[in-house]
Amino acid sequence: MKSYDVAIIGSGPGGYVAAIRCAQLGMKTAIIEKYATLGGTCLNVGCIPSKALLDSSHHYEDAVKHFEAHGIEIPGEIKVNLEKMIGRKQAVVDQTTGGIDFLMTKNKIDVYHGMGAFKDATHITITGDTNEEIEAKHSIIATGSKPTTLPFATVDKERIITSTEALKLKEIPKHLIIIGGGVIGLELGQVYKRLGSDVTVIEYMDRIIPTMDSGLSKELNKVFRKQKFKINVSHKVTQVERNGNEVTVKAENKKGELVEFKGDYCLVSVGRSPFTAGLNAESAGVKLTDRGQVEVNGHLQTSASNIYAIGDVVKGAMLAHKAEEEGVFVAETIAGQKPHIDYNLIPGVVYTWPEVASVGKTEEQLKEQGIAYKTGQFPMRALGRSRASMDLDGFVKILADQTTDEVLGVHMIGARCADLIAEAVVAMEFRASAEDISRMSHAHPTFAEAIKEAALAATEDRALHI
C-alpha cells in the first residue's frame, strides 16, 4: 500500500491547485479523479468550454451584425457550422486538461483514476479499472458539484437538458427555454441566441442575476431585451413535460396566473449542488449538512481533524477561483503556515457580452447593514475606447464609505469587465479609498478609464467626462 502526506479527492481547480501547492511545499501528494480526464467540471463541462462557445458565437455575431459598420465586407452568406464550433470547443478542453496532466507530472504528483471513498480517516479505496487502497496522513475533499435538478423536470439529456448537454448539442435550437436567470443559463442562452435561437428565460426571483447588485441586473436585463431575449421574472415553474421534440414548461406568474411556454429544448439551470455521493464520508468521521455540504471550520477542516474540504462542497460561492484560493489555503495550513482568505474580495463574473463583474458589498447589503456610503457611477458609452469598438452598454459603479472614503464595493457591466474587476480587487485588498483610485493614471483610451472616472464621481462628484 502506498502512503502519502496528502491525498486529494477531485481534480477540479480546487483539487489540482491544492495538489500542486502541496507538492511545492515538499509533501508527497496523490490526486484521485473518477473521470478519465483531470480538471473537474470547470475544465471539462463548465468554465472553459462555455467560454470557448461564447467566443465563437461572439465572432459569428460580429461578422453578421457589425463587420459592415467597420468597413469589412464578406461576399456570400455567413453560415454557422455548429459541428466545427463544438469541435473547436472540445479541442480547447483537450488542450487545457492535457496541461493539467503535464503539471501533475512536473510536480511528481501521483494520479489515480477511479472513485475515491474513505475506508477510515487515513485510508482511501479507489474503485476503477483496478481497485486500490492508499494511506494518507491528510486528505482534502474537492469533489465539486453537479447541476441541481427539479423534482418535476426529468432531465433526459436530449430535449430537457443541463449545462453539460448544452455544450455539445447537435443542432441549434429553434426555441430554447431556460429555467433559471443566473450565470450559467444566461451565458449559454446568449451563445444560442447569437446563433439564431429564440431564447426565453424563466426566473423565480424578481430579477436576473439576483445575487448581484440590482443595478447590474437592471442594466443586463435592458441589454438582453434589446438583443430580443424574452425575460420572465417572478415566475415559479410548476411543470416540465416533453412530447416528442416539443417541451412544454408551465409556470405561475406573480399574479398567480398559469402561463405556458413551448420550445424544442429546455435548459434546466437552477444552480448546482455539492457532490459527495460515494465518498463514504461517515466512515472517516466527516459530517455533512442537510444540504449535502461538508461541514468545515474557519480553517476548512472537517470534523475529522486530518481531513479538509474545499470548493463547491463547502459553503460559499461556487466559483473556480474561490476553490483555487481554498486549495492553496489548505495546503499551506497543513504545512504549518498561516494563510488568509478574504471571502468578501472574491470577485464574481458573468461572461455574457457585455460582461458583468462585481466584488465587495452591493448597495442592498450596505443598506441592510446600515452602513453610510456614497456612490460614483460612470457610463461606458462616455469612453472614447467604447465608441471606437462600438461597445457602448454598461457602467462602472463604486461604493465608498461615507466617512472614510474606503472602497466597499465595485460593480461593473461592459466590455472586458471580467478583466477590469481585478483592478478593483487589488485596490480593495490594500484598502484603497475612492480618491486613491481617482489619482492613479489610467492609460487612454481604455475601458479601465471608467474605473478612474467612477472613483472621481465618488470623490465629490468630480468625474471629468460626463
Residue pairs with C-beta under 8 A, 6 or more apart in sequence:
1 133
1 134
1 135
2 30
2 110
2 134
2 135
3 28
3 134
3 135
3 136
3 137
4 27
4 28
4 29
4 30
4 110
4 134
4 135
4 136
4 137
5 22
5 27
5 28
5 29
5 136
5 137
5 138
5 334
6 18
6 19
6 22
6 27
6 28
6 29
6 30
6 136
6 137
6 138
6 139
6 140
6 331
6 334
7 29
7 30
7 31
7 32
7 116
7 124
7 134
7 136
7 138
7 139
7 140
8 15
8 16
8 18
8 19
8 22
8 29
8 30
8 31
8 32
8 139
8 140
8 142
9 15
9 32
9 116
9 124
9 139
9 140
9 141
9 142
9 143
9 279
10 32
10 33
10 40
10 116
10 141
10 142
10 143
10 144
10 311
11 19
11 31
11 32
11 33
11 38
11 39
11 40
11 100
11 111
11 142
12 39
12 40
12 41
12 42
12 43
12 142
12 144
12 311
12 312
12 320
12 323
13 39
13 40
13 42
13 43
13 311
13 320
13 321
13 323
13 324
13 327
14 40
14 142
14 144
14 310
14 311
14 312
14 320
14 323
14 324
14 326
14 327
15 31
15 33
15 40
15 140
15 142
15 310
15 311
15 323
15 327
16 31
16 38
16 39
16 40
16 100
16 103
16 104
16 327
17 323
17 324
17 327
17 328
18 140
18 142
18 310
18 326
18 327
18 328
18 330
18 331
19 29
19 31
19 104
19 107
19 109
19 327
20 103
20 107
20 109
21 327
21 328
21 331
21 332
22 29
22 331
22 334
22 335
23 29
23 107
23 108
23 109
24 107
24 331
25 331
25 332
25 334
25 335
26 335
27 331
27 334
27 335
29 107
29 109
29 110
30 109
30 110
30 111
30 112
30 134
30 136
31 38
31 104
31 109
31 110
31 111
31 112
32 112
32 113
32 114
32 116
32 124
32 126
33 40
33 111
33 112
33 113
34 113
34 114
34 115
34 116
34 128
35 44
35 113
36 113
37 43
37 44
37 97
38 97
38 100
38 101
38 104
38 111
39 48
39 96
39 97
39 100
40 46
40 142
40 144
41 144
41 145
41 146
42 48
42 320
43 93
43 96
43 97
43 100
44 93
44 97
45 163
45 164
45 167
46 163
46 320
47 320
48 92
48 93
48 96
49 89
49 90
49 92
49 93
49 167
50 163
50 167
50 184
50 187
50 188
50 191
50 351
51 351
52 88
52 89
52 92
52 93
53 85
53 86
53 89
53 167
53 188
53 191
54 187
54 190
54 191
54 351
54 352
54 353
56 85
56 88
56 89
57 85
57 190
57 191
57 192
57 194
57 195
58 194
58 353
60 78
60 80
60 194
60 195
61 194
63 74
63 78
64 78
66 390
67 73
67 74
69 390
80 172
80 195
80 196
82 169
82 170
82 171
82 172
82 195
83 170
86 167
86 168
86 169
89 167
90 168
101 111
104 111
112 126
112 128
112 132
112 134
113 128
113 129
114 126
114 127
114 128
114 129
114 130
114 131
114 132
115 126
115 127
115 128
115 278
116 124
116 125
116 126
116 279
117 124
117 125
117 127
117 278
117 279
117 280
117 283
118 124
118 125
118 139
118 279
118 280
118 281
118 283
118 284
118 286
119 125
119 133
119 280
119 283
120 283
120 284
121 139
121 284
121 285
121 304
121 306
121 307
122 135
122 136
122 137
122 306
123 133
123 134
123 135
123 136
124 133
124 134
124 135
124 136
124 139
125 131
125 132
125 133
126 132
126 133
126 134
137 306
138 306
138 307
138 308
138 334
139 284
139 306
139 307
139 308
140 307
140 308
140 309
140 310
140 327
140 330
141 276
141 279
141 281
141 286
141 294
141 302
141 307
141 308
141 309
141 310
141 313
142 309
142 310
142 311
142 313
142 323
142 327
143 274
143 275
143 276
143 279
143 313
144 274
144 275
144 311
144 312
144 313
144 323
145 272
145 273
145 274
145 275
145 312
145 313
145 318
146 272
146 273
146 275
147 155
147 162
147 163
147 164
147 268
147 269
147 271
147 272
147 273
148 270
148 271
148 272
148 273
149 155
149 162
149 268
149 270
150 179
150 237
150 240
150 268
150 270
152 238
152 239
152 240
153 160
153 179
153 237
153 240
153 266
153 268
154 160
154 240
154 242
155 161
155 162
155 268
156 242
157 164
157 165
158 165
159 242
159 245
159 247
159 264
159 265
159 266
160 240
160 242
160 247
160 265
160 266
160 268
161 169
161 265
161 266
161 267
161 268
162 267
162 268
162 269
163 184
163 188
163 267
163 269
166 188
166 192
166 267
167 188
169 265
172 192
172 195
172 196
172 197
173 192
173 197
173 263
173 264
173 265
174 197
174 198
174 263
174 264
175 197
175 198
175 199
175 200
175 262
175 263
175 264
175 265
176 189
176 192
176 193
176 197
176 198
176 199
176 200
176 263
176 264
176 265
176 266
176 267
177 200
177 202
177 247
177 249
177 261
177 262
177 263
177 265
177 266
177 267
178 185
178 186
178 188
178 189
178 199
178 200
178 201
178 202
178 266
178 267
178 269
179 185
179 202
179 237
179 240
179 249
179 266
179 267
179 268
179 269
179 270
180 201
180 202
180 203
180 204
180 267
180 268
180 269
180 270
180 271
181 201
181 202
181 203
181 205
181 207
181 208
181 209
181 210
181 231
181 233
182 208
182 209
182 210
182 211
182 269
182 270
182 271
183 209
183 350
183 351
184 269
185 201
185 267
185 269
186 201
186 208
186 209
186 220
186 224
186 350
186 352
187 350
187 351
187 352
188 267
188 269
189 199
189 201
189 229
189 267
190 199
190 227
190 352
190 353
192 199
193 199
193 227
193 228
193 229
198 228
198 230
198 263
199 229
199 230
200 229
200 230
200 232
200 261
200 263
201 208
201 224
201 229
201 230
201 231
201 232
202 232
202 235
202 237
202 249
202 251
202 261
203 210
203 231
203 232
203 233
203 234
203 235
204 234
204 235
204 236
204 237
204 270
205 233
205 234
206 233
206 234
206 254
207 214
207 217
207 218
207 221
207 233
208 217
208 220
208 221
208 224
208 231
208 233
209 216
209 217
209 220
209 350
209 356
210 217
211 348
212 348
212 350
212 356
212 358
212 362
212 411
213 358
213 362
213 363
213 364
213 397
213 409
213 411
214 362
214 363
214 364
215 363
215 377
215 395
215 397
215 411
216 356
216 358
216 411
216 412
216 413
219 393
219 394
219 395
219 413
220 350
220 352
220 354
220 356
220 413
221 231
223 354
223 393
223 394
223 413
224 231
224 352
225 231
232 251
232 253
232 259
232 261
234 253
234 254
235 251
235 252
235 253
235 254
235 259
236 251
236 252
237 249
237 250
237 251
238 250
238 251
238 252
238 258
239 248
239 249
239 250
240 247
240 248
240 249
240 250
240 266
240 268
241 247
241 248
242 248
242 266
245 264
246 262
246 263
246 264
247 262
247 263
247 264
247 265
247 266
248 260
248 261
248 262
249 260
249 261
249 262
249 263
249 266
250 258
250 259
250 260
250 261
251 258
251 259
251 260
251 261
252 258
252 259
253 259
272 312
272 318
273 291
273 292
274 291
274 292
274 293
274 294
274 312
274 313
274 314
275 312
275 313
276 288
276 292
276 294
276 313
279 286
281 287
281 288
281 294
284 304
284 307
285 302
285 303
285 304
285 307
286 294
286 295
286 302
286 303
286 304
286 307
286 309
287 294
287 295
287 302
287 303
288 294
288 295
289 295
293 313
293 314
293 315
294 302
294 309
294 313
294 314
295 302
295 303
296 302
296 308
296 309
296 314
296 315
299 308
299 330
299 333
300 308
300 309
300 310
300 314
300 326
300 329
300 330
300 333
301 307
301 308
301 333
302 308
302 309
308 330
308 333
308 334
310 323
310 326
310 327
310 329
310 330
311 318
311 322
311 323
311 326
311 327
312 318
312 323
314 326
316 322
316 343
317 346
317 348
319 346
319 348
321 346
321 347
322 343
322 346
325 341
325 346
326 341
328 339
329 339
329 340
329 341
332 338
332 339
333 339
342 429
344 360
344 361
345 359
345 360
345 425
345 428
345 429
346 359
347 357
347 358
347 359
347 421
347 422
347 424
347 425
348 357
348 358
348 359
349 355
349 356
349 357
349 358
349 417
349 418
349 421
350 356
350 357
351 418
353 415
354 380
354 391
354 393
354 394
354 413
354 414
354 415
354 417
355 413
355 414
355 415
355 416
355 417
355 418
356 412
356 413
356 417
357 411
357 412
357 413
357 417
357 418
357 420
357 421
358 409
358 410
358 411
358 412
358 421
359 409
359 410
359 421
359 424
359 425
359 428
360 399
360 407
360 408
360 409
360 410
360 424
360 428
361 369
361 371
361 399
361 408
361 409
362 399
362 409
362 411
363 373
363 375
363 399
363 409
365 409
366 373
366 399
366 408
366 409
371 401
371 408
372 401
372 402
372 403
373 399
373 400
373 401
373 402
373 408
374 399
374 400
374 401
374 402
374 434
374 458
375 397
375 398
375 399
375 400
375 457
375 458
376 397
376 398
376 400
376 434
376 454
376 455
376 456
376 457
376 458
376 459
376 461
376 463
377 395
377 396
377 397
377 398
377 454
377 457
378 395
378 396
378 450
378 453
378 454
378 456
378 457
378 463
378 465
378 466
379 394
379 395
379 450
379 466
380 386
380 391
380 392
380 393
380 394
380 395
380 396
380 414
380 415
380 447
380 450
381 387
381 392
381 393
382 450
382 453
382 465
382 466
383 445
383 446
383 447
383 449
383 450
383 465
384 444
384 445
385 445
385 446
385 447
385 449
386 392
386 414
386 415
386 447
388 445
389 415
391 414
391 415
391 447
393 413
393 414
394 412
394 413
394 414
394 415
394 417
395 412
395 413
395 414
395 450
395 454
396 410
396 411
396 412
396 414
396 420
396 450
396 451
396 453
396 454
397 410
397 411
397 412
397 454
398 407
398 409
398 410
398 424
398 434
398 437
398 451
398 454
398 455
398 457
398 458
399 407
399 408
399 409
399 410
399 411
399 458
400 406
400 407
400 408
400 433
400 434
400 458
401 408
404 433
405 433
405 434
405 435
405 458
405 459
406 431
406 432
406 433
407 424
407 427
407 428
407 432
407 433
407 434
407 437
407 455
410 421
410 424
410 427
410 428
410 451
410 454
412 420
412 421
412 424
412 450
412 451
414 420
414 447
414 450
415 447
416 447
417 447
420 447
420 448
420 450
420 451
423 448
423 451
424 451
427 436
427 437
434 455
434 458
434 459
435 455
435 459
436 455
437 451
437 452
437 455
438 452
438 455
438 456
438 458
438 459
438 462
440 452
442 448
442 449
442 451
442 452
443 449
453 463
453 464
453 465
453 466
454 463
456 462
456 463
456 464
457 463
457 466
